[in-house]
Amino acid sequence: MKSSTSDGATGARTVFTRDRMTPAAVLLLLAALAWVGVLIWARSPSMMDAMPGPVAPTRATLFAAMWLVMMAAMMLPAVTPIVLLFRTVQRSRVARGNLAVPTSSFVGGYLLVWLAAGVAAFLIYALVQSVSPRLHADTGWLPYVGGVIVVLAGIYQLTPLKNVCLRHCRSPIHFLMHGWGEGKLGAFRTGAGHGLFCLGCCWGIMAVLFVVGLMNLGWMAALSLVITIEKLAPRGVTIARGVGGLFIALGALIAFWPSAFAPAGLTMGNTMSMGSPSRPVSTVTAGPYRLTLRVGMAEQLLTPAVAKGTHARSGEIMLGMSAGQPITMNDRSNLRHVEVRIVDRAMGMLVRNARVSVQLGPSHMSTQSIPLMPMYGIIQGRKDYHYGANISISPGQYTAHVRVNNVRASFPIRVH
């Protein structure tokens, strides 16, 4: 009799453990697949099509899909414990005669809140970008805006509202017991309710991600880890306050040292940056390289010494030049900035110290080869390493013939 009782208890524990492990494994697998999707998207030439810009159904749809995948990657690991708790409460209610509710309804409501938040951010960003040209705003104010956003996110980490939302996320049992909804719709609403608390807890962290660049994978992974630690670590509330202090310091660095800590997610162009300048983009593969060419408005070109001495807040810093004066632009009517970013396809790393030149002209005409200089944007920082030059060229359709060491590639481009 005793043996029978012991065997029954062991079987019950096995079923209980399996019942918890299966949904946890599914959620973590979905998160892993979402990270794979993010990595693929980040390397895709069509990545910029999903960024905020002129409001259009295709762009909005692409952004919503990308954002949903990002949220699955970043948030599902942290939300796994409450999903398991929801499933446990749900099964106990079924044992008392209530209808079974699929856990997917709860998760769907949770993700819908984050999707709505992302779409709202998309619209706000698009509105700001559409208004800024009319105000004749200059890119020099972007570090200040980015710095202020990050500082505010840091201050929010220290507020009572953040603590309330974080404590709910860490101990949601009271909410589940008293905010339970029956049926699929009720579970969906319960998940959405928890999603609102989660949004209240993490919106500041997501705002930081918008500033540093949505597809900056290093920042994305770091902030995802912060979210998970805040919600699951034993001293998560204390850690959240420490993160607030770090955000405040980071915001100050972004505002006053943009060449090292760049607000790479903020641009003045037609599309939001994902860690790179926002200009018309063409990408081709040639030999061992993947080349990305951008043509935009002329940039102020500065030597490192001049940039440091004048505390420049916009323009491009030329590398490999220890002396000289900044290259000024008296006649900017037909002056364009041409830049080429080169990635080693095997290593996935930026190629430095290459010999790069470009011939830019109608395909039927022979034009002079112009050497491109290694440089980086002051706002974007050193991770914006590329080869560039200001070139005088009239609007029209052209072919850019780029040479990297002994490798050649051609780009059809249109200059507006």
Contacts in CASP RR format, 6 or more apart in sequence:
PFRMAT RR
TARGET T0000
AUTHOR 0000-0000-0000
METHOD contacts of the structure
MODEL  1
MKSSTSDGATGARTVFTRDRMTPAAVLLLLAALAWVGVLIWARSPSMMDA
MPGPVAPTRATLFAAMWLVMMAAMMLPAVTPIVLLFRTVQRSRVARGNLA
VPTSSFVGGYLLVWLAAGVAAFLIYALVQSVSPRLHADTGWLPYVGGVIV
VLAGIYQLTPLKNVCLRHCRSPIHFLMHGWGEGKLGAFRTGAGHGLFCLG
CCWGIMAVLFVVGLMNLGWMAALSLVITIEKLAPRGVTIARGVGGLFIAL
GALIAFWPSAFAPAGLTMGNTMSMGSPSRPVSTVTAGPYRLTLRVGMAEQ
LLTPAVAKGTHARSGEIMLGMSAGQPITMNDRSNLRHVEVRIVDRAMGML
VRNARVSVQLGPSHMSTQSIPLMPMYGIIQGRKDYHYGANISISPGQYTA
HVRVNNVRASFPIRVH
19 87 0 8 1.000
19 91 0 8 1.000
20 84 0 8 1.000
20 87 0 8 1.000
20 88 0 8 1.000
23 83 0 8 1.000
23 84 0 8 1.000
23 87 0 8 1.000
23 103 0 8 1.000
24 80 0 8 1.000
24 83 0 8 1.000
24 84 0 8 1.000
27 76 0 8 1.000
27 77 0 8 1.000
27 79 0 8 1.000
27 80 0 8 1.000
27 83 0 8 1.000
27 107 0 8 1.000
28 76 0 8 1.000
28 77 0 8 1.000
28 80 0 8 1.000
30 72 0 8 1.000
30 76 0 8 1.000
31 72 0 8 1.000
31 73 0 8 1.000
31 76 0 8 1.000
31 77 0 8 1.000
34 69 0 8 1.000
34 70 0 8 1.000
34 72 0 8 1.000
34 73 0 8 1.000
34 76 0 8 1.000
35 73 0 8 1.000
37 69 0 8 1.000
37 73 0 8 1.000
38 69 0 8 1.000
38 70 0 8 1.000
38 73 0 8 1.000
38 215 0 8 1.000
38 217 0 8 1.000
38 220 0 8 1.000
39 217 0 8 1.000
41 47 0 8 1.000
41 50 0 8 1.000
41 66 0 8 1.000
41 69 0 8 1.000
41 215 0 8 1.000
42 215 0 8 1.000
42 217 0 8 1.000
42 274 0 8 1.000
45 281 0 8 1.000
45 283 0 8 1.000
45 292 0 8 1.000
47 215 0 8 1.000
47 274 0 8 1.000
48 271 0 8 1.000
48 274 0 8 1.000
48 278 0 8 1.000
48 281 0 8 1.000
49 58 0 8 1.000
49 59 0 8 1.000
49 62 0 8 1.000
50 59 0 8 1.000
50 62 0 8 1.000
50 63 0 8 1.000
50 65 0 8 1.000
50 66 0 8 1.000
51 59 0 8 1.000
51 63 0 8 1.000
51 214 0 8 1.000
51 271 0 8 1.000
51 272 0 8 1.000
51 273 0 8 1.000
51 274 0 8 1.000
51 278 0 8 1.000
52 59 0 8 1.000
52 63 0 8 1.000
52 121 0 8 1.000
52 122 0 8 1.000
52 123 0 8 1.000
52 125 0 8 1.000
52 126 0 8 1.000
52 129 0 8 1.000
52 271 0 8 1.000
52 272 0 8 1.000
53 59 0 8 1.000
53 125 0 8 1.000
53 126 0 8 1.000
53 129 0 8 1.000
53 130 0 8 1.000
53 270 0 8 1.000
53 271 0 8 1.000
53 272 0 8 1.000
54 126 0 8 1.000
54 130 0 8 1.000
54 270 0 8 1.000
55 123 0 8 1.000
55 126 0 8 1.000
60 119 0 8 1.000
60 122 0 8 1.000
63 118 0 8 1.000
63 119 0 8 1.000
63 122 0 8 1.000
64 115 0 8 1.000
64 118 0 8 1.000
64 119 0 8 1.000
64 122 0 8 1.000
67 114 0 8 1.000
67 115 0 8 1.000
67 118 0 8 1.000
67 119 0 8 1.000
67 122 0 8 1.000
68 111 0 8 1.000
68 114 0 8 1.000
68 115 0 8 1.000
70 214 0 8 1.000
70 220 0 8 1.000
71 111 0 8 1.000
71 114 0 8 1.000
71 115 0 8 1.000
72 111 0 8 1.000
73 220 0 8 1.000
73 224 0 8 1.000
74 220 0 8 1.000
74 223 0 8 1.000
74 224 0 8 1.000
74 227 0 8 1.000
75 110 0 8 1.000
75 111 0 8 1.000
75 114 0 8 1.000
75 198 0 8 1.000
75 202 0 8 1.000
75 227 0 8 1.000
77 224 0 8 1.000
77 228 0 8 1.000
78 169 0 8 1.000
78 227 0 8 1.000
78 228 0 8 1.000
78 230 0 8 1.000
78 231 0 8 1.000
78 232 0 8 1.000
79 107 0 8 1.000
79 110 0 8 1.000
79 194 0 8 1.000
79 198 0 8 1.000
81 231 0 8 1.000
81 232 0 8 1.000
82 169 0 8 1.000
82 172 0 8 1.000
82 176 0 8 1.000
82 194 0 8 1.000
83 103 0 8 1.000
83 106 0 8 1.000
83 107 0 8 1.000
85 172 0 8 1.000
85 173 0 8 1.000
85 176 0 8 1.000
86 103 0 8 1.000
86 106 0 8 1.000
86 176 0 8 1.000
86 187 0 8 1.000
86 190 0 8 1.000
86 191 0 8 1.000
87 103 0 8 1.000
89 176 0 8 1.000
89 177 0 8 1.000
89 180 0 8 1.000
90 100 0 8 1.000
90 101 0 8 1.000
90 103 0 8 1.000
90 187 0 8 1.000
93 180 0 8 1.000
94 100 0 8 1.000
98 182 0 8 1.000
99 182 0 8 1.000
99 183 0 8 1.000
101 182 0 8 1.000
101 183 0 8 1.000
101 184 0 8 1.000
101 186 0 8 1.000
101 187 0 8 1.000
102 184 0 8 1.000
102 187 0 8 1.000
103 187 0 8 1.000
105 183 0 8 1.000
105 184 0 8 1.000
105 185 0 8 1.000
105 186 0 8 1.000
105 187 0 8 1.000
105 188 0 8 1.000
105 191 0 8 1.000
106 187 0 8 1.000
106 188 0 8 1.000
106 190 0 8 1.000
106 191 0 8 1.000
106 194 0 8 1.000
107 191 0 8 1.000
108 188 0 8 1.000
108 191 0 8 1.000
109 188 0 8 1.000
109 189 0 8 1.000
109 191 0 8 1.000
109 192 0 8 1.000
109 193 0 8 1.000
109 195 0 8 1.000
110 191 0 8 1.000
110 192 0 8 1.000
110 193 0 8 1.000
110 194 0 8 1.000
110 195 0 8 1.000
110 198 0 8 1.000
112 188 0 8 1.000
112 192 0 8 1.000
113 191 0 8 1.000
113 192 0 8 1.000
113 193 0 8 1.000
113 195 0 8 1.000
113 196 0 8 1.000
113 198 0 8 1.000
113 199 0 8 1.000
114 195 0 8 1.000
114 198 0 8 1.000
114 199 0 8 1.000
117 199 0 8 1.000
117 203 0 8 1.000
117 206 0 8 1.000
121 206 0 8 1.000
121 210 0 8 1.000
125 210 0 8 1.000
125 272 0 8 1.000
129 267 0 8 1.000
129 268 0 8 1.000
129 269 0 8 1.000
129 270 0 8 1.000
129 272 0 8 1.000
132 268 0 8 1.000
133 268 0 8 1.000
137 268 0 8 1.000
138 314 0 8 1.000
139 268 0 8 1.000
139 313 0 8 1.000
139 314 0 8 1.000
139 315 0 8 1.000
139 379 0 8 1.000
140 313 0 8 1.000
140 314 0 8 1.000
140 379 0 8 1.000
142 258 0 8 1.000
142 263 0 8 1.000
142 266 0 8 1.000
142 267 0 8 1.000
142 268 0 8 1.000
142 379 0 8 1.000
143 254 0 8 1.000
143 255 0 8 1.000
143 256 0 8 1.000
143 258 0 8 1.000
143 262 0 8 1.000
143 263 0 8 1.000
143 313 0 8 1.000
143 379 0 8 1.000
144 255 0 8 1.000
145 263 0 8 1.000
145 266 0 8 1.000
146 211 0 8 1.000
146 251 0 8 1.000
146 254 0 8 1.000
146 255 0 8 1.000
146 263 0 8 1.000
146 266 0 8 1.000
147 211 0 8 1.000
147 250 0 8 1.000
147 251 0 8 1.000
147 252 0 8 1.000
147 254 0 8 1.000
147 255 0 8 1.000
147 263 0 8 1.000
148 251 0 8 1.000
148 255 0 8 1.000
149 207 0 8 1.000
149 208 0 8 1.000
149 210 0 8 1.000
149 211 0 8 1.000
150 207 0 8 1.000
150 208 0 8 1.000
150 211 0 8 1.000
150 247 0 8 1.000
150 248 0 8 1.000
150 250 0 8 1.000
150 251 0 8 1.000
150 254 0 8 1.000
151 247 0 8 1.000
151 248 0 8 1.000
151 251 0 8 1.000
151 252 0 8 1.000
151 255 0 8 1.000
152 204 0 8 1.000
152 207 0 8 1.000
153 204 0 8 1.000
153 205 0 8 1.000
153 207 0 8 1.000
153 208 0 8 1.000
153 244 0 8 1.000
153 247 0 8 1.000
154 204 0 8 1.000
154 243 0 8 1.000
154 244 0 8 1.000
154 245 0 8 1.000
154 246 0 8 1.000
154 247 0 8 1.000
154 248 0 8 1.000
155 244 0 8 1.000
155 248 0 8 1.000
156 162 0 8 1.000
156 203 0 8 1.000
156 204 0 8 1.000
157 204 0 8 1.000
157 240 0 8 1.000
157 241 0 8 1.000
157 242 0 8 1.000
157 243 0 8 1.000
157 244 0 8 1.000
157 245 0 8 1.000
157 247 0 8 1.000
158 241 0 8 1.000
158 244 0 8 1.000
158 245 0 8 1.000
161 200 0 8 1.000
162 200 0 8 1.000
162 201 0 8 1.000
162 240 0 8 1.000
163 237 0 8 1.000
163 240 0 8 1.000
165 197 0 8 1.000
165 198 0 8 1.000
165 200 0 8 1.000
165 201 0 8 1.000
166 201 0 8 1.000
166 230 0 8 1.000
166 231 0 8 1.000
166 236 0 8 1.000
166 237 0 8 1.000
166 240 0 8 1.000
167 237 0 8 1.000
168 175 0 8 1.000
168 194 0 8 1.000
168 197 0 8 1.000
168 201 0 8 1.000
169 194 0 8 1.000
169 197 0 8 1.000
169 198 0 8 1.000
169 201 0 8 1.000
169 230 0 8 1.000
169 231 0 8 1.000
170 231 0 8 1.000
170 232 0 8 1.000
170 236 0 8 1.000
170 237 0 8 1.000
172 194 0 8 1.000
172 197 0 8 1.000
175 193 0 8 1.000
175 194 0 8 1.000
175 197 0 8 1.000
176 190 0 8 1.000
179 190 0 8 1.000
180 186 0 8 1.000
180 190 0 8 1.000
181 187 0 8 1.000
181 189 0 8 1.000
181 190 0 8 1.000
201 230 0 8 1.000
201 231 0 8 1.000
202 227 0 8 1.000
205 223 0 8 1.000
205 226 0 8 1.000
205 227 0 8 1.000
205 243 0 8 1.000
206 223 0 8 1.000
208 219 0 8 1.000
208 223 0 8 1.000
208 247 0 8 1.000
208 250 0 8 1.000
209 216 0 8 1.000
209 219 0 8 1.000
209 220 0 8 1.000
209 223 0 8 1.000
210 265 0 8 1.000
210 266 0 8 1.000
211 254 0 8 1.000
211 263 0 8 1.000
211 265 0 8 1.000
211 266 0 8 1.000
212 219 0 8 1.000
212 262 0 8 1.000
212 263 0 8 1.000
212 264 0 8 1.000
212 265 0 8 1.000
212 275 0 8 1.000
213 219 0 8 1.000
213 264 0 8 1.000
213 265 0 8 1.000
213 273 0 8 1.000
213 274 0 8 1.000
213 275 0 8 1.000
214 220 0 8 1.000
214 265 0 8 1.000
214 272 0 8 1.000
214 274 0 8 1.000
214 275 0 8 1.000
215 274 0 8 1.000
215 275 0 8 1.000
216 264 0 8 1.000
216 265 0 8 1.000
216 274 0 8 1.000
216 275 0 8 1.000
226 243 0 8 1.000
229 236 0 8 1.000
229 239 0 8 1.000
230 236 0 8 1.000
230 237 0 8 1.000
230 239 0 8 1.000
230 240 0 8 1.000
230 243 0 8 1.000
233 239 0 8 1.000
250 261 0 8 1.000
251 261 0 8 1.000
253 260 0 8 1.000
253 261 0 8 1.000
254 261 0 8 1.000
254 262 0 8 1.000
254 263 0 8 1.000
258 313 0 8 1.000
258 378 0 8 1.000
258 379 0 8 1.000
258 381 0 8 1.000
259 307 0 8 1.000
259 317 0 8 1.000
259 377 0 8 1.000
259 378 0 8 1.000
259 381 0 8 1.000
259 382 0 8 1.000
260 381 0 8 1.000
260 382 0 8 1.000
262 377 0 8 1.000
262 378 0 8 1.000
262 379 0 8 1.000
262 380 0 8 1.000
262 381 0 8 1.000
262 383 0 8 1.000
262 384 0 8 1.000
263 379 0 8 1.000
264 273 0 8 1.000
264 275 0 8 1.000
264 276 0 8 1.000
264 379 0 8 1.000
264 380 0 8 1.000
264 381 0 8 1.000
264 383 0 8 1.000
264 384 0 8 1.000
265 272 0 8 1.000
265 273 0 8 1.000
265 274 0 8 1.000
265 275 0 8 1.000
266 272 0 8 1.000
266 273 0 8 1.000
266 379 0 8 1.000
267 273 0 8 1.000
267 277 0 8 1.000
267 278 0 8 1.000
268 278 0 8 1.000
269 278 0 8 1.000
269 279 0 8 1.000
270 278 0 8 1.000
271 278 0 8 1.000
272 278 0 8 1.000
273 380 0 8 1.000
275 380 0 8 1.000
275 383 0 8 1.000
275 384 0 8 1.000
276 341 0 8 1.000
276 380 0 8 1.000
276 384 0 8 1.000
277 294 0 8 1.000
277 339 0 8 1.000
277 377 0 8 1.000
277 380 0 8 1.000
277 384 0 8 1.000
279 294 0 8 1.000
279 295 0 8 1.000
279 296 0 8 1.000
279 339 0 8 1.000
280 294 0 8 1.000
280 295 0 8 1.000
280 296 0 8 1.000
280 413 0 8 1.000
280 414 0 8 1.000
281 292 0 8 1.000
281 293 0 8 1.000
281 294 0 8 1.000
282 292 0 8 1.000
282 293 0 8 1.000
282 294 0 8 1.000
282 400 0 8 1.000
282 411 0 8 1.000
282 412 0 8 1.000
282 413 0 8 1.000
283 290 0 8 1.000
283 291 0 8 1.000
283 292 0 8 1.000
283 293 0 8 1.000
284 290 0 8 1.000
284 291 0 8 1.000
284 409 0 8 1.000
284 410 0 8 1.000
284 411 0 8 1.000
285 291 0 8 1.000
285 345 0 8 1.000
285 409 0 8 1.000
286 404 0 8 1.000
286 407 0 8 1.000
286 408 0 8 1.000
286 409 0 8 1.000
287 345 0 8 1.000
287 407 0 8 1.000
288 344 0 8 1.000
288 345 0 8 1.000
288 346 0 8 1.000
288 407 0 8 1.000
289 342 0 8 1.000
289 343 0 8 1.000
289 344 0 8 1.000
289 345 0 8 1.000
289 351 0 8 1.000
289 404 0 8 1.000
289 407 0 8 1.000
289 409 0 8 1.000
290 342 0 8 1.000
290 343 0 8 1.000
290 345 0 8 1.000
291 340 0 8 1.000
291 341 0 8 1.000
291 342 0 8 1.000
291 343 0 8 1.000
291 402 0 8 1.000
291 404 0 8 1.000
291 409 0 8 1.000
291 411 0 8 1.000
292 340 0 8 1.000
292 341 0 8 1.000
292 342 0 8 1.000
292 343 0 8 1.000
293 338 0 8 1.000
293 339 0 8 1.000
293 340 0 8 1.000
293 400 0 8 1.000
293 402 0 8 1.000
293 411 0 8 1.000
293 413 0 8 1.000
294 338 0 8 1.000
294 339 0 8 1.000
294 340 0 8 1.000
294 341 0 8 1.000
295 336 0 8 1.000
295 337 0 8 1.000
295 338 0 8 1.000
295 400 0 8 1.000
295 413 0 8 1.000
295 415 0 8 1.000
296 336 0 8 1.000
296 337 0 8 1.000
296 338 0 8 1.000
297 332 0 8 1.000
297 336 0 8 1.000
297 337 0 8 1.000
298 329 0 8 1.000
298 332 0 8 1.000
298 335 0 8 1.000
298 336 0 8 1.000
298 337 0 8 1.000
298 390 0 8 1.000
299 314 0 8 1.000
299 315 0 8 1.000
299 316 0 8 1.000
299 337 0 8 1.000
299 377 0 8 1.000
299 390 0 8 1.000
300 312 0 8 1.000
300 314 0 8 1.000
300 315 0 8 1.000
300 316 0 8 1.000
300 326 0 8 1.000
300 327 0 8 1.000
300 328 0 8 1.000
300 329 0 8 1.000
301 315 0 8 1.000
301 316 0 8 1.000
301 318 0 8 1.000
301 326 0 8 1.000
301 327 0 8 1.000
301 375 0 8 1.000
301 390 0 8 1.000
302 310 0 8 1.000
302 312 0 8 1.000
302 315 0 8 1.000
302 316 0 8 1.000
302 317 0 8 1.000
302 318 0 8 1.000
302 326 0 8 1.000
302 327 0 8 1.000
302 378 0 8 1.000
303 317 0 8 1.000
303 318 0 8 1.000
303 321 0 8 1.000
303 322 0 8 1.000
303 323 0 8 1.000
303 324 0 8 1.000
303 325 0 8 1.000
303 326 0 8 1.000
304 317 0 8 1.000
304 318 0 8 1.000
304 319 0 8 1.000
304 321 0 8 1.000
304 322 0 8 1.000
305 322 0 8 1.000
305 323 0 8 1.000
305 324 0 8 1.000
306 312 0 8 1.000
306 324 0 8 1.000
306 325 0 8 1.000
306 326 0 8 1.000
307 317 0 8 1.000
307 378 0 8 1.000
310 326 0 8 1.000
312 378 0 8 1.000
313 378 0 8 1.000
313 379 0 8 1.000
314 378 0 8 1.000
314 379 0 8 1.000
315 377 0 8 1.000
315 378 0 8 1.000
315 379 0 8 1.000
316 337 0 8 1.000
316 375 0 8 1.000
316 376 0 8 1.000
316 377 0 8 1.000
316 378 0 8 1.000
316 388 0 8 1.000
317 375 0 8 1.000
317 376 0 8 1.000
317 377 0 8 1.000
317 378 0 8 1.000
318 373 0 8 1.000
318 374 0 8 1.000
318 375 0 8 1.000
319 373 0 8 1.000
319 374 0 8 1.000
319 375 0 8 1.000
319 376 0 8 1.000
320 373 0 8 1.000
320 374 0 8 1.000
321 373 0 8 1.000
327 390 0 8 1.000
329 335 0 8 1.000
329 390 0 8 1.000
334 392 0 8 1.000
334 393 0 8 1.000
334 394 0 8 1.000
335 390 0 8 1.000
335 391 0 8 1.000
335 392 0 8 1.000
336 390 0 8 1.000
336 391 0 8 1.000
336 392 0 8 1.000
336 393 0 8 1.000
336 415 0 8 1.000
337 388 0 8 1.000
337 389 0 8 1.000
337 390 0 8 1.000
337 391 0 8 1.000
338 358 0 8 1.000
338 360 0 8 1.000
338 372 0 8 1.000
338 388 0 8 1.000
338 389 0 8 1.000
338 390 0 8 1.000
338 391 0 8 1.000
338 400 0 8 1.000
339 372 0 8 1.000
339 375 0 8 1.000
339 386 0 8 1.000
339 387 0 8 1.000
339 388 0 8 1.000
340 356 0 8 1.000
340 358 0 8 1.000
340 372 0 8 1.000
340 386 0 8 1.000
340 387 0 8 1.000
340 388 0 8 1.000
340 402 0 8 1.000
340 404 0 8 1.000
341 350 0 8 1.000
341 385 0 8 1.000
341 386 0 8 1.000
341 387 0 8 1.000
342 350 0 8 1.000
342 351 0 8 1.000
342 354 0 8 1.000
342 356 0 8 1.000
342 386 0 8 1.000
342 387 0 8 1.000
342 404 0 8 1.000
343 349 0 8 1.000
343 350 0 8 1.000
343 351 0 8 1.000
344 350 0 8 1.000
344 351 0 8 1.000
350 385 0 8 1.000
351 404 0 8 1.000
352 374 0 8 1.000
352 385 0 8 1.000
353 374 0 8 1.000
354 387 0 8 1.000
354 404 0 8 1.000
354 405 0 8 1.000
355 371 0 8 1.000
355 403 0 8 1.000
355 404 0 8 1.000
355 405 0 8 1.000
356 371 0 8 1.000
356 372 0 8 1.000
356 387 0 8 1.000
356 388 0 8 1.000
356 402 0 8 1.000
356 403 0 8 1.000
356 404 0 8 1.000
357 369 0 8 1.000
357 370 0 8 1.000
357 371 0 8 1.000
357 372 0 8 1.000
357 402 0 8 1.000
357 403 0 8 1.000
358 369 0 8 1.000
358 370 0 8 1.000
358 372 0 8 1.000
358 389 0 8 1.000
358 391 0 8 1.000
358 400 0 8 1.000
358 401 0 8 1.000
358 402 0 8 1.000
358 403 0 8 1.000
359 366 0 8 1.000
359 367 0 8 1.000
359 368 0 8 1.000
359 369 0 8 1.000
359 370 0 8 1.000
359 400 0 8 1.000
359 401 0 8 1.000
360 367 0 8 1.000
360 370 0 8 1.000
360 391 0 8 1.000
360 393 0 8 1.000
360 398 0 8 1.000
360 399 0 8 1.000
360 400 0 8 1.000
360 401 0 8 1.000
361 367 0 8 1.000
361 393 0 8 1.000
361 398 0 8 1.000
361 399 0 8 1.000
361 400 0 8 1.000
362 397 0 8 1.000
362 398 0 8 1.000
362 399 0 8 1.000
363 398 0 8 1.000
363 399 0 8 1.000
369 403 0 8 1.000
370 389 0 8 1.000
370 391 0 8 1.000
371 389 0 8 1.000
372 387 0 8 1.000
372 388 0 8 1.000
372 389 0 8 1.000
373 387 0 8 1.000
373 388 0 8 1.000
373 389 0 8 1.000
374 385 0 8 1.000
374 386 0 8 1.000
374 387 0 8 1.000
374 388 0 8 1.000
375 385 0 8 1.000
375 386 0 8 1.000
375 387 0 8 1.000
375 388 0 8 1.000
376 382 0 8 1.000
376 383 0 8 1.000
376 384 0 8 1.000
376 385 0 8 1.000
376 386 0 8 1.000
377 384 0 8 1.000
393 415 0 8 1.000
394 415 0 8 1.000
395 415 0 8 1.000
395 416 0 8 1.000
396 414 0 8 1.000
396 415 0 8 1.000
396 416 0 8 1.000
397 412 0 8 1.000
397 413 0 8 1.000
397 414 0 8 1.000
397 415 0 8 1.000
398 412 0 8 1.000
398 413 0 8 1.000
398 414 0 8 1.000
398 415 0 8 1.000
399 410 0 8 1.000
399 411 0 8 1.000
399 412 0 8 1.000
399 413 0 8 1.000
400 410 0 8 1.000
400 411 0 8 1.000
400 412 0 8 1.000
400 413 0 8 1.000
401 408 0 8 1.000
401 409 0 8 1.000
401 410 0 8 1.000
402 408 0 8 1.000
402 409 0 8 1.000
402 410 0 8 1.000
402 411 0 8 1.000
END
